[in-house]
Amino acid sequence: MKARASSQLKLGEKRIGDLMATKNYPDLARRIVEKFGGKENISWLNHCATRLRINPEDKSKVDLKGIEALDGVLGVADNGDEIQVIIGQSVEQLYPEVEKLVGKTSGTDHEGEKKKKTLGEAASSFLLMMAGIMSPIIPALTTAGFISVLLVLLRLLGIVQPTDTTYVILNGFAQAAFYFLPIYVAYTSARKFETEPILAMLLAAGLLYPDWVNLVTELTSEGQTFASYFGIPVYLMTYNGGVIQIVLSVWVMSKVDHWLSRVIPEVVRYFLKPFLLIVIMSIVTLALTGPLGGFITNALAAGITWLNNNIPWLAVPAILLFSVTVGQLVAGFHLALVPLATEAIQTVGYDTVVTIWFYCFTLSAGFVSLAIALKAKNSKCRQIAWPAALSGLIGGISEPTVYGLAYKMVKPYYALAITSVAAGLVAGILGLKSYGYGSNSIPGMLLFLGPNNDVQNLTNALIVLAVMAVLSFVLVYAFGFDDSVYGEDDEDAKADQAKAAPVHQNLDVKLPGKGEYVAQANLSDATFAQGTVGPCFGMKPANNSIKAPVSGTVTMIAATNHAIGITTDDGAQVMVHIGIDSVKLNGKGIRVFCSTGQHVSQGDEIAKYDKMLFDKEGIDDTVVVVLLNADEYVGVKSAPDKPLTATV
């Protein structure tokens, strides 16, 4: 029996091992929500490229240290009203699981309870607000950048020319990310300010409509500055690529929306409120918030232009120095300045500050991680450093380096700060330009070539890249780092675990609830019936409650909830598989009442399933119990009175 079980388990152990090594996003989401004090304590939820962004109702209920200690969490940034949980690029998989638990967050004002903010706190809150609005839009801007890279590459290879229809169509998608940016900003702003997203998008779309654009062009060419709208003078300006104008307008819109909801009778509110909201806001936007936002944007752009014209080498290193010192106190600070880059790219065709800052910092982070990966002796540190290096150099994301390595070992952060500021200084002296958004990675470097083959600019970018590569390695090796903060090395830990491996005892596995015993050979699934995964038996449930067939620690819960792994105190690995092919339901109809790391006793309820849904979808609801490490036992038997016993 031992030999047979061993041969049958080779494939099964690999499959379940891979499954157990995969991140359990529902479980991590559940743990994060618990440590935030439950879903009732979460007033607002969002995410950016690498972080969950959460506003708690009562911050005192949040266990920040507990969140940071969770497996899968790289770090936590406390930014006053908002707490950011740094996950890395897998935040895309985690966020939907958190949203399932929390639901659609509407937030609560608590205006009477809020203390008056200092100027610094107000500035921090504003930057966080702008970062929260811009972060969902970044994928569209980055995609536009990579489309531009593709166009440059196709042109260099002689495959297409700017007059070709393929080039024109593809370029249209790249330009649409910037031209229609106000519509995207309107949507994210509406979610942030709790007003109607579709109406906010309609307001922004009206500002981009060709008739308004043509009217502005016609009247300004005649020397006019204002037009009449319901007898009210409105300032003539176009809004394509605008951000601050839209944020201001949607913020005012949210106030008007809430006021209209209070004063309009319920019987006519459904059709009257949207109509009045758009009419009122079209006047407010064209006469007040639009021009005001435009003046603010122009003032900021003028400041950057002055720096570039008078002290061209200072702008990038200055903002980098600020970002690696004061700016690090406001996680997401960089996203708040993205509108400056989009405005520059839209108006003059390139950016010399924000995207260059991103380029210098992100690529420096990638090289710092690469240096750590090559120098580190601790295997856990290397396991973090290699993906972080790829994220920075190829993916254009610096957070895995900053939160996974630099903050934890400190000295690498000094290397990162010095390298990025020095690279920024060189970039400023050389007058480096980025002709698109998304140049902060090695694949995106073709954006430095631009549509007119600016070879000198690309050469300058390569010079800056060389500075980052050399200086980061020199500083990481000169400063050194203590990778013992990651705990015991994996290889040593494996050796210790082997020495301290539990001694197996005879195993007695019970039915996982009330139901009828099904022998292994009678199971409808060939994989189970043949014992490919391991010796097993089934149970045809008499009700929808699933119980633990053994006592032990929950070591695995499948992302779709259909399989639960339990390891007994003496090392037996048992899997409870709820239904045959129930994975097709993608987690629907199965509720799990345990979490990984939790100890359960034999007979404890660990899950329930929806029998009506299983029947409707044609899913066999037989519960299968498998012994995964049967080759570590001398013999394994199964019978109706004793579903599964294993002897040593």
C-alpha positions as CSV (number, residue, x, y, z in Angstrom):
1,M,0.0,0.0,0.0
2,K,2.9,2.4,0.8
3,A,4.5,2.0,-2.6
4,R,1.2,2.4,-4.4
5,A,0.3,5.5,-2.4
6,S,3.7,7.0,-3.1
7,S,3.4,6.6,-6.8
8,Q,-0.1,8.0,-6.9
9,L,0.8,11.0,-4.8
10,K,3.7,12.4,-6.9
11,L,1.4,14.4,-9.1
12,G,-1.1,15.1,-6.4
13,E,1.4,16.5,-4.0
14,K,2.8,18.9,-6.6
15,R,-0.7,20.1,-7.5
16,I,-1.8,20.8,-4.0
17,G,1.7,22.2,-3.1
18,D,1.3,24.7,-6.0
19,L,-2.2,25.6,-4.8
20,M,-1.1,26.1,-1.2
21,A,1.8,28.3,-2.3
22,T,-0.6,30.6,-4.1
23,K,-1.7,33.7,-2.2
24,N,-5.1,33.2,-0.6
25,Y,-6.6,36.6,-1.4
26,P,-10.0,36.0,0.2
27,D,-8.3,35.1,3.5
28,L,-5.9,38.0,3.3
29,A,-8.8,40.4,2.6
30,R,-10.7,38.9,5.6
31,R,-7.7,39.5,7.9
32,I,-7.1,43.0,6.7
33,V,-10.8,44.0,7.2
34,E,-10.7,42.4,10.7
35,K,-7.7,44.4,11.7
36,F,-9.3,47.6,10.4
37,G,-12.0,47.0,13.1
38,G,-14.5,45.3,10.7
39,K,-16.3,46.6,7.6
40,E,-18.3,49.0,9.8
41,N,-15.1,50.9,10.5
42,I,-14.2,51.4,6.8
43,S,-15.8,54.6,5.3
44,W,-14.0,54.7,2.0
45,L,-12.0,52.1,-0.1
46,N,-10.0,52.4,-3.2
47,H,-6.7,51.2,-4.7
48,C,-3.8,52.3,-6.9
49,A,-1.2,50.3,-8.7
50,T,0.3,48.7,-5.5
51,R,-1.8,49.8,-2.5
52,L,-5.1,49.5,-0.9
53,R,-6.3,53.0,0.2
54,I,-8.6,52.9,3.1
55,N,-10.3,55.7,5.2
56,P,-11.3,54.3,8.7
57,E,-14.2,55.8,10.6
58,D,-12.3,55.4,13.9
59,K,-8.6,55.2,13.6
60,S,-8.1,53.9,17.1
61,K,-9.7,50.6,16.2
62,V,-7.1,49.9,13.4
63,D,-4.3,47.5,14.3
64,L,-1.6,49.0,12.1
65,K,1.2,46.7,13.4
66,G,-1.1,43.6,13.0
67,I,-1.8,44.6,9.4
68,E,1.9,45.1,8.6
69,A,2.7,41.7,10.1
70,L,0.3,39.9,7.7
71,D,1.8,37.6,5.0
72,G,1.3,39.4,1.7
73,V,1.5,42.9,3.1
74,L,4.7,44.8,2.3
75,G,4.0,47.7,4.6
76,V,1.6,50.3,5.9
77,A,1.5,54.1,5.3
78,D,-0.5,56.1,7.8
79,N,-1.4,59.4,6.1
80,G,-3.9,60.9,8.6
81,D,-7.3,60.4,7.2
82,E,-6.2,57.7,4.9
83,I,-4.3,54.5,5.6
84,Q,-2.5,52.8,2.7
85,V,-1.8,49.0,2.8
86,I,1.1,48.3,0.5
87,I,0.5,45.0,-1.4
88,G,2.5,45.2,-4.6
89,Q,1.2,44.5,-8.1
90,S,-1.2,41.8,-6.8
91,V,-3.4,44.5,-5.3
92,E,-5.5,44.0,-8.4
93,Q,-6.4,40.5,-7.2
94,L,-6.8,41.5,-3.6
95,Y,-9.0,44.6,-4.0
96,P,-12.1,42.8,-5.3
97,E,-12.0,40.4,-2.3
98,V,-11.8,43.3,0.1
99,E,-14.6,45.1,-1.7
100,K,-16.8,41.9,-1.4
101,L,-16.4,42.1,2.3
102,V,-16.8,45.8,2.7
103,G,-19.3,46.6,0.0
104,K,-19.6,49.9,-1.8
105,T,-18.3,52.5,0.6
106,S,-20.1,55.8,0.8
107,G,-18.1,57.4,3.6
108,T,-19.3,59.6,6.4
109,D,-18.4,63.2,6.9
110,H,-18.5,63.6,10.6
111,E,-17.9,67.3,10.0
112,G,-18.8,68.2,13.5
113,E,-16.3,65.8,15.0
114,K,-13.3,66.8,12.8
115,K,-10.8,69.1,14.4
116,K,-9.4,72.1,12.5
117,K,-6.5,71.1,10.4
118,T,-3.2,72.8,10.2
119,L,-1.9,74.2,6.9
120,G,0.4,71.2,6.6
121,E,-2.4,68.7,7.3
122,A,-4.7,70.5,4.8
123,A,-2.0,70.3,2.1
124,S,-1.4,66.6,2.9
125,S,-5.1,65.9,2.7
126,F,-5.3,67.7,-0.7
127,L,-2.4,65.7,-2.1
128,L,-4.0,62.5,-0.9
129,M,-7.3,63.5,-2.4
130,M,-5.6,64.2,-5.8
131,A,-3.7,60.9,-5.6
132,G,-6.9,59.0,-4.9
133,I,-8.6,60.6,-7.9
134,M,-5.7,60.1,-10.3
135,S,-4.5,56.6,-9.3
136,P,-7.4,54.7,-11.1
137,I,-6.5,56.6,-14.3
138,I,-2.8,55.7,-14.3
139,P,-3.3,52.4,-16.3
140,A,-4.9,54.4,-19.2
141,L,-2.1,56.9,-19.2
142,T,0.6,54.2,-19.1
143,T,-1.2,52.3,-21.9
144,A,-1.2,55.4,-24.0
145,G,2.6,55.7,-23.3
146,F,3.2,52.1,-24.4
147,I,1.1,52.6,-27.6
148,S,3.4,55.6,-28.3
149,V,6.4,53.3,-27.8
150,L,4.9,50.8,-30.2
151,L,4.4,53.5,-32.8
152,V,8.0,54.7,-32.5
153,L,9.2,51.1,-32.9
154,L,7.0,50.4,-35.9
155,R,8.2,53.6,-37.5
156,L,11.9,52.9,-36.9
157,L,11.4,49.4,-38.4
158,G,9.8,50.9,-41.5
159,I,6.6,49.0,-40.9
160,V,4.3,52.1,-40.8
161,Q,4.6,55.8,-41.5
162,P,2.6,58.7,-39.8
163,T,0.4,59.0,-42.9
164,D,-0.7,55.3,-42.8
165,T,-4.2,54.4,-41.6
166,T,-2.8,51.9,-39.1
167,Y,-0.6,54.6,-37.5
168,V,-3.4,57.2,-37.5
169,I,-5.9,54.8,-35.8
170,L,-3.5,53.5,-33.2
171,N,-2.2,57.0,-32.5
172,G,-5.9,58.0,-31.9
173,F,-6.1,55.6,-29.0
174,A,-2.9,57.0,-27.5
175,Q,-4.1,60.6,-27.8
176,A,-7.6,59.8,-26.5
177,A,-6.1,59.0,-23.0
178,F,-5.1,62.7,-22.8
179,Y,-7.8,64.4,-24.8
180,F,-10.6,62.8,-22.9
181,L,-8.8,62.8,-19.6
182,P,-11.5,65.2,-18.1
183,I,-14.1,62.5,-18.5
184,Y,-12.0,59.9,-16.6
185,V,-11.2,62.5,-13.9
186,A,-14.9,63.4,-13.6
187,Y,-15.8,59.7,-12.9
188,T,-13.1,59.2,-10.2
189,S,-13.8,62.6,-8.7
190,A,-17.5,61.8,-8.5
191,R,-16.8,58.6,-6.6
192,K,-14.5,60.5,-4.3
193,F,-17.0,63.3,-3.6
194,E,-20.0,61.0,-3.5
195,T,-22.0,62.4,-6.4
196,E,-23.4,61.0,-9.6
197,P,-20.5,59.6,-11.8
198,I,-22.5,59.5,-15.0
199,L,-23.7,63.1,-14.7
200,A,-20.2,64.2,-13.8
201,M,-18.9,62.5,-17.0
202,L,-21.7,64.2,-18.9
203,L,-20.6,67.6,-17.5
204,A,-17.0,66.9,-18.6
205,A,-18.1,65.6,-22.0
206,G,-20.0,68.8,-22.7
207,L,-16.8,70.8,-22.2
208,L,-15.1,68.6,-24.9
209,Y,-18.0,68.7,-27.4
210,P,-16.8,70.0,-30.8
211,D,-19.3,72.9,-30.9
212,W,-17.8,74.4,-27.7
213,V,-14.3,73.9,-29.0
214,N,-15.1,75.5,-32.3
215,L,-16.9,78.4,-30.6
216,V,-13.8,79.1,-28.4
217,T,-11.6,79.0,-31.5
218,E,-13.9,81.3,-33.5
219,L,-14.5,83.9,-30.8
220,T,-10.9,84.0,-29.5
221,S,-9.7,84.5,-33.1
222,E,-11.9,87.6,-33.2
223,G,-10.3,88.9,-30.0
224,Q,-13.1,88.0,-27.6
225,T,-12.4,86.6,-24.2
226,F,-16.0,85.9,-23.0
227,A,-19.2,84.5,-24.4
228,S,-22.7,84.9,-23.1
229,Y,-24.5,81.9,-21.5
230,F,-28.0,82.7,-20.1
231,G,-26.8,86.3,-20.1
232,I,-23.8,85.3,-17.9
233,P,-20.3,85.9,-19.2
234,V,-18.3,82.7,-19.4
235,Y,-14.6,82.6,-20.1
236,L,-13.5,81.1,-23.4
237,M,-11.1,78.3,-22.9
238,T,-10.8,74.6,-24.0
239,Y,-10.7,71.8,-21.5
240,N,-9.1,68.8,-23.3
241,G,-6.5,67.3,-20.9
242,G,-7.7,69.4,-18.0
243,V,-7.7,67.9,-14.5
244,I,-7.9,70.6,-11.8
245,Q,-10.8,72.3,-13.5
246,I,-12.8,69.1,-13.4
247,V,-11.9,68.2,-9.8
248,L,-13.1,71.7,-8.7
249,S,-16.3,71.5,-10.7
250,V,-17.2,68.0,-9.5
251,W,-16.5,69.0,-5.9
252,V,-19.0,71.8,-6.3
253,M,-21.4,69.5,-8.1
254,S,-21.4,67.1,-5.1
255,K,-22.5,70.0,-2.8
256,V,-25.2,71.1,-5.3
257,D,-26.3,67.4,-5.7
258,H,-26.8,66.9,-2.0
259,W,-28.7,70.2,-1.7
260,L,-31.0,69.4,-4.5
261,S,-31.7,66.0,-2.9
262,R,-33.0,67.8,0.2
263,V,-35.1,70.4,-1.5
264,I,-36.7,68.6,-4.5
265,P,-39.8,66.5,-3.6
266,E,-39.3,62.8,-3.9
267,V,-42.1,62.4,-6.5
268,V,-40.2,64.4,-9.1
269,R,-36.7,64.0,-7.9
270,Y,-35.8,61.1,-10.2
271,F,-36.0,63.2,-13.4
272,L,-35.8,66.8,-12.1
273,K,-32.6,66.5,-10.0
274,P,-30.3,65.3,-12.8
275,F,-31.7,68.0,-15.2
276,L,-31.2,70.9,-12.8
277,L,-27.9,69.6,-11.6
278,I,-26.4,69.6,-15.2
279,V,-27.9,73.0,-16.0
280,I,-26.7,74.6,-12.8
281,M,-23.2,73.0,-13.0
282,S,-22.8,74.0,-16.7
283,I,-23.1,77.6,-15.6
284,V,-20.9,77.2,-12.5
285,T,-18.2,75.4,-14.5
286,L,-18.0,77.7,-17.5
287,A,-18.2,80.9,-15.4
288,L,-16.3,80.0,-12.3
289,T,-14.7,76.6,-11.5
290,G,-13.4,75.9,-15.0
291,P,-11.5,79.2,-15.4
292,L,-10.3,79.1,-11.8
293,G,-8.9,75.6,-12.3
294,G,-7.3,76.7,-15.6
295,F,-5.6,79.7,-13.9
296,I,-4.2,77.4,-11.2
297,T,-2.9,74.9,-13.8
298,N,-1.4,77.7,-15.8
299,A,0.3,79.2,-12.7
300,L,1.9,75.9,-11.8
301,A,3.0,75.4,-15.4
302,A,4.4,78.9,-15.5
303,G,6.4,78.2,-12.4
304,I,7.9,75.0,-13.9
305,T,8.6,76.9,-17.2
306,W,10.4,79.6,-15.2
307,L,12.6,77.0,-13.5
308,N,13.3,75.3,-16.9
309,N,14.2,78.7,-18.5
310,N,16.3,80.1,-15.7
311,I,17.6,77.2,-13.6
312,P,17.0,74.2,-15.9
313,W,19.2,71.8,-13.9
314,L,17.4,72.4,-10.6
315,A,13.7,71.4,-11.1
316,V,14.1,67.6,-11.2
317,P,16.7,67.2,-8.5
318,A,14.8,69.6,-6.3
319,I,11.5,67.7,-6.6
320,L,13.4,64.4,-6.1
321,L,15.0,65.7,-3.0
322,F,11.6,66.7,-1.7
323,S,10.0,63.4,-2.6
324,V,12.7,61.3,-0.8
325,T,12.5,63.4,2.4
326,V,9.2,65.3,3.1
327,G,7.3,63.7,0.3
328,Q,7.7,60.2,1.8
329,L,5.4,61.3,4.6
330,V,2.6,61.5,2.1
331,A,2.4,58.2,0.3
332,G,1.0,58.7,-3.2
333,F,2.3,62.3,-3.3
334,H,3.7,61.7,-6.8
335,L,0.3,60.9,-8.2
336,A,-1.0,64.3,-7.2
337,L,1.4,65.9,-9.6
338,V,0.5,63.7,-12.6
339,P,-1.8,66.5,-14.0
340,L,1.3,68.7,-14.5
341,A,2.8,66.0,-16.7
342,T,-0.4,65.4,-18.7
343,E,-0.9,69.1,-19.2
344,A,2.7,69.5,-20.5
345,I,2.5,66.5,-22.8
346,Q,-0.9,67.7,-24.2
347,T,0.2,71.4,-24.8
348,V,3.9,71.3,-25.7
349,G,4.4,67.7,-26.6
350,Y,6.8,66.7,-23.8
351,D,7.4,66.9,-20.1
352,T,10.7,67.8,-18.4
353,V,9.9,67.4,-14.7
354,V,7.3,64.9,-13.4
355,T,7.9,62.0,-15.8
356,I,11.7,62.6,-15.5
357,W,11.3,62.4,-11.7
358,F,9.5,59.1,-12.1
359,Y,12.2,57.8,-14.5
360,C,15.0,58.7,-12.1
361,F,13.4,57.3,-9.0
362,T,11.8,54.1,-10.4
363,L,14.8,53.0,-12.3
364,S,17.1,53.8,-9.4
365,A,14.8,51.6,-7.2
366,G,15.1,48.8,-9.7
367,F,18.9,48.9,-9.7
368,V,19.0,49.1,-5.9
369,S,16.9,45.9,-5.7
370,L,19.1,44.2,-8.3
371,A,22.2,45.0,-6.3
372,I,20.5,43.7,-3.1
373,A,19.5,40.5,-4.9
374,L,23.0,39.8,-6.0
375,K,24.6,40.7,-2.6
376,A,22.1,39.3,-0.1
377,K,22.8,36.0,1.7
378,N,19.3,35.6,3.2
379,S,17.1,33.7,0.8
380,K,14.0,35.4,2.0
381,C,15.6,38.8,1.2
382,R,16.5,37.6,-2.3
383,Q,13.0,36.3,-2.9
384,I,11.7,39.9,-2.4
385,A,14.6,41.6,-4.1
386,W,14.5,39.8,-7.5
387,P,10.7,40.5,-8.2
388,A,11.3,44.1,-6.9
389,A,14.1,44.6,-9.4
390,L,11.8,43.4,-12.2
391,S,9.0,45.6,-11.0
392,G,11.2,48.7,-11.1
393,L,13.2,48.0,-14.2
394,I,10.6,46.4,-16.4
395,G,7.2,47.2,-14.7
396,G,7.9,50.8,-13.8
397,I,6.8,50.3,-10.1
398,S,9.0,51.3,-7.2
399,E,6.9,50.3,-4.2
400,P,8.2,46.8,-3.8
401,T,11.7,48.2,-3.4
402,V,10.7,51.1,-1.2
403,Y,8.4,49.1,1.2
404,G,9.8,45.6,0.8
405,L,13.5,46.4,1.1
406,A,14.6,50.0,1.6
407,Y,12.3,50.8,4.5
408,K,13.0,47.6,6.3
409,M,16.8,47.7,6.0
410,V,17.2,51.5,6.0
411,K,20.7,51.7,4.4
412,P,19.3,50.8,0.9
413,Y,17.0,53.7,1.2
414,Y,20.0,56.0,1.6
415,A,21.4,54.5,-1.6
416,L,18.1,54.9,-3.4
417,A,17.7,58.6,-2.3
418,I,21.3,59.6,-3.3
419,T,21.2,57.7,-6.6
420,S,17.8,59.2,-7.7
421,V,18.7,62.8,-6.7
422,A,22.1,62.5,-8.5
423,A,20.4,61.0,-11.6
424,G,17.8,63.9,-11.5
425,L,20.6,66.4,-11.4
426,V,22.3,64.8,-14.5
427,A,18.9,64.7,-16.2
428,G,18.3,68.4,-15.4
429,I,21.7,69.4,-16.7
430,L,21.2,67.4,-19.9
431,G,17.6,68.8,-20.4
432,L,16.1,65.4,-20.6
433,K,12.5,65.3,-22.1
434,S,9.8,62.6,-22.0
435,Y,7.5,62.7,-25.0
436,G,4.9,60.6,-23.3
437,Y,3.7,59.2,-20.0
438,G,5.2,55.8,-19.1
439,S,8.9,56.4,-19.7
440,N,9.7,55.2,-16.1
441,S,10.8,51.7,-17.2
442,I,13.3,50.2,-19.6
443,P,10.7,49.2,-22.2
444,G,9.2,52.7,-22.0
445,M,12.5,54.4,-22.8
446,L,11.6,54.7,-26.5
447,L,9.4,57.6,-25.4
448,F,12.6,59.6,-25.0
449,L,13.0,59.3,-28.8
450,G,9.7,60.9,-29.5
451,P,7.8,61.2,-32.7
452,N,10.6,63.2,-34.4
453,N,13.5,60.7,-33.7
454,D,15.2,62.8,-31.0
455,V,18.3,60.7,-30.9
456,Q,20.2,63.1,-28.7
457,N,17.5,63.0,-26.1
458,L,17.5,59.2,-26.1
459,T,21.3,59.3,-25.7
460,N,20.8,61.6,-22.7
461,A,18.3,59.1,-21.2
462,L,20.9,56.3,-21.6
463,I,23.5,58.4,-19.9
464,V,21.2,59.0,-16.9
465,L,20.4,55.2,-16.9
466,A,24.1,54.4,-16.7
467,V,24.5,56.8,-13.8
468,M,21.7,55.1,-11.9
469,A,23.0,51.6,-12.6
470,V,26.6,52.4,-11.5
471,L,25.9,54.6,-8.5
472,S,23.2,52.3,-7.1
473,F,25.5,49.3,-7.1
474,V,28.4,51.3,-5.7
475,L,26.3,52.7,-2.8
476,V,24.5,49.5,-2.0
477,Y,27.8,47.6,-1.7
478,A,29.5,50.6,0.1
479,F,26.7,51.1,2.7
480,G,25.9,47.4,3.0
481,F,22.7,46.2,4.7
482,D,21.5,43.8,7.4
483,D,19.2,41.2,5.8
484,S,18.7,39.4,9.1
485,V,15.6,41.5,9.5
486,Y,13.9,39.0,7.3
487,G,14.3,36.3,9.9
488,E,15.9,32.9,9.6
489,D,17.2,32.0,6.2
490,D,14.9,29.6,4.3
491,E,17.6,26.9,3.8
492,D,18.5,26.9,7.6
493,A,14.8,26.9,8.4
494,K,14.2,23.9,6.2
495,A,17.0,22.0,7.9
496,D,15.6,22.9,11.3
497,Q,12.2,21.8,10.2
498,A,13.5,18.5,9.0
499,K,15.2,17.9,12.3
500,A,12.0,18.8,14.2
501,A,9.6,17.1,11.8
502,P,6.6,15.7,13.7
503,V,6.4,12.0,14.4
504,H,3.3,10.5,12.7
505,Q,0.7,8.7,14.8
506,N,-2.1,6.4,13.6
507,L,-4.8,8.5,11.9
508,D,-8.6,8.2,12.1
509,V,-10.5,10.4,9.6
510,K,-14.2,10.9,10.1
511,L,-17.0,11.8,7.7
512,P,-17.0,15.6,7.1
513,G,-20.6,15.9,8.4
514,K,-23.9,14.0,8.2
515,G,-24.3,11.9,5.1
516,E,-23.7,8.7,3.2
517,Y,-20.2,7.2,2.8
518,V,-19.0,6.8,-0.8
519,A,-16.0,4.5,-1.5
520,Q,-13.1,5.9,-3.5
521,A,-13.8,3.7,-6.5
522,N,-17.4,4.9,-6.7
523,L,-16.5,8.6,-6.9
524,S,-17.7,10.2,-10.2
525,D,-14.4,12.0,-10.8
526,A,-11.7,9.8,-12.3
527,T,-8.8,11.7,-10.6
528,F,-10.3,11.0,-7.2
529,A,-11.5,7.5,-8.1
530,Q,-8.1,6.4,-9.2
531,G,-6.4,7.9,-6.2
532,T,-4.2,10.2,-8.2
533,V,-4.3,12.9,-5.6
534,G,-4.1,10.4,-2.8
535,P,-6.3,7.8,-0.9
536,C,-9.7,9.3,-0.4
537,F,-13.4,8.7,0.2
538,G,-16.6,10.7,-0.4
539,M,-19.7,11.7,1.5
540,K,-23.1,12.4,0.0
541,P,-24.3,15.2,2.3
542,A,-27.6,14.9,4.2
543,N,-27.5,18.7,4.8
544,N,-25.4,21.7,3.7
545,S,-23.0,21.8,6.7
546,I,-19.4,20.7,6.2
547,K,-17.5,19.6,9.3
548,A,-13.7,19.1,9.9
549,P,-12.9,15.4,9.5
550,V,-9.8,15.7,11.7
551,S,-8.4,18.1,14.3
552,G,-5.6,20.4,13.2
553,T,-4.5,23.7,11.7
554,V,-6.1,25.1,8.5
555,T,-3.2,25.5,6.1
556,M,-5.0,26.2,2.8
557,I,-8.3,27.6,1.6
558,A,-8.7,27.7,-2.2
559,A,-9.5,31.1,-3.7
560,T,-12.8,29.7,-4.9
561,N,-13.5,28.2,-1.4
562,H,-14.1,24.7,-2.8
563,A,-11.1,23.1,-1.1
564,I,-9.8,23.4,2.5
565,G,-6.5,21.9,3.7
566,I,-6.0,20.8,7.3
567,T,-2.7,19.6,8.8
568,T,-2.9,17.6,12.0
569,D,-0.6,18.2,15.0
570,D,1.5,15.2,14.0
571,G,1.8,16.2,10.3
572,A,-1.1,14.4,8.4
573,Q,-2.2,16.5,5.5
574,V,-5.9,16.2,4.8
575,M,-7.9,18.0,2.1
576,V,-11.7,18.5,2.2
577,H,-13.0,19.1,-1.4
578,I,-16.5,20.4,-1.4
579,G,-18.3,19.1,-4.5
580,I,-17.0,17.6,-7.8
581,D,-16.0,20.4,-10.3
582,S,-17.4,23.0,-7.9
583,V,-14.5,25.2,-8.9
584,K,-16.6,26.2,-11.9
585,L,-18.8,28.2,-9.5
586,N,-15.8,30.5,-8.8
587,G,-16.6,30.6,-5.1
588,K,-20.4,31.2,-5.4
589,G,-22.5,29.1,-3.2
590,I,-19.8,28.2,-0.7
591,R,-19.2,30.0,2.6
592,V,-16.1,29.2,4.6
593,F,-16.1,29.7,8.4
594,C,-12.4,29.2,9.1
595,S,-9.2,31.0,8.0
596,T,-5.6,29.8,7.4
597,G,-3.7,29.5,10.6
598,Q,-6.8,28.7,12.6
599,H,-7.0,25.5,14.7
600,V,-10.1,23.4,14.3
601,S,-11.3,20.4,16.1
602,Q,-12.8,17.3,14.6
603,G,-16.5,17.9,14.0
604,D,-16.2,21.8,13.9
605,E,-18.3,23.4,11.1
606,I,-15.8,24.7,8.6
607,A,-18.1,25.6,5.6
608,K,-21.6,25.5,4.2
609,Y,-22.8,25.2,0.6
610,D,-25.9,26.2,-1.3
611,K,-27.5,22.9,-2.4
612,M,-30.0,24.6,-4.6
613,L,-27.3,26.4,-6.5
614,F,-25.3,23.2,-6.9
615,D,-28.3,21.4,-8.3
616,K,-29.2,24.2,-10.6
617,E,-25.7,24.3,-12.0
618,G,-25.5,20.5,-12.3
619,I,-22.7,20.2,-9.8
620,D,-22.2,16.9,-7.9
621,D,-22.2,17.9,-4.2
622,T,-20.2,14.9,-3.0
623,V,-17.6,16.0,-0.5
624,V,-14.3,14.3,-1.0
625,V,-11.7,13.9,1.8
626,V,-8.1,13.1,0.7
627,L,-5.0,12.1,2.6
628,L,-2.3,14.0,0.7
629,N,0.9,12.6,2.4
630,A,-0.2,8.9,2.4
631,D,3.3,7.8,1.5
632,E,4.5,8.7,5.0
633,Y,2.2,5.9,6.4
634,V,2.6,2.1,6.2
635,G,-1.0,1.4,5.4
636,V,-4.2,3.2,4.6
637,K,-7.7,1.7,4.7
638,S,-11.2,2.9,4.1
639,A,-14.6,1.4,5.1
640,P,-18.1,2.7,5.8
641,D,-17.7,2.4,9.6
642,K,-14.2,3.9,9.5
643,P,-14.0,6.2,6.5
644,L,-10.2,6.4,6.4
645,T,-7.5,5.1,8.8
646,A,-3.8,5.3,8.4
647,T,-1.2,3.4,10.4
648,V,2.5,4.1,11.0
